[in-house]
Amino acid sequence: MGWTERQKSMLQEMGIRLWAPVVAEPAIPKAEAAAEAPKTPAPTVDAVASPPLPATVPSDERSTAIATMPWPVLREAVAACTACSLCQSRRQTVFGVGHPNAHWMIVGEAPGEQEDLKGEPFVGAAGHLLDNMLRALNLTREQAPPERQVYIANTLKCRPPRNRNPEAEELARCEPFLVRQIELIRPRLILAMGRFAVHSLLRSSEPIGKLRGRVHRYQGVPLVVTYHPAYLLRNLADKSRAWDDLCLAAQTADAAVPRAG
Ligand code: URA
């Protein structure tokens, strides 16, 4: 495998030795090739087509309305959402960032303090590790073509107070937003990070250790499970497993057939 110096240093930062076993030899050459590709600006999002969602609309009507929202309306609906009590403690909602046609979609848990301050997912210590993991695969959250610029979102768009675990009701109320983001992006791969993302997308309560290492499907989209970067910061021994997961994800994204638009 031909690592660039930059990738080597990122892998080192992740605590991954280059002789660690990997499963996705074909993934890297394509990712490297993508880096050579001319940069195209991210497409602009759809024009506003419907008014923002009223706060009190019943839950199934609410999901149906969200399911047809174009990007700007969806963003506005998230920003104005009062469907659960997290709206009372948040500073702002954290919608998501990245390419609207990204091949990779990363799904985390919920905003923490830094994300609540900045309005962007994964900007704290866990986000730093996530960025380095992505960089090792020649992926980025910064402006780049859709095969390199990922989209990052969370299962919850609001910070739970004191970073407590998300509650089932909060996850249920927020889920239609994530479902719509996935539908609009139509990624080739979803990387679900951590137990709340994994459990809510896969409707499973199995531990990550049992779900990782194979390709699942979420509404037809291949989904790979891995540890949450915040967990990896505390459990260094699992970083090489996370790297294996990323290699499986890269291999899967490369093999995925683009979904018809
Ligand atoms: N952890 C997450 O799952 N998401 C964030 O945005 C930040 C930390």
Boltz pocket constraint, residues with backbone or C-beta under 6 A from the ligand:
constraints:
  - pocket:
      binder: B
      contacts: [[A, 108], [A, 109], [A, 110], [A, 111], [A, 112], [A, 115], [A, 120], [A, 121], [A, 122], [A, 123], [A, 124], [A, 126], [A, 127], [A, 154], [A, 193], [A, 194], [A, 230]]
      max_distance: 6.0
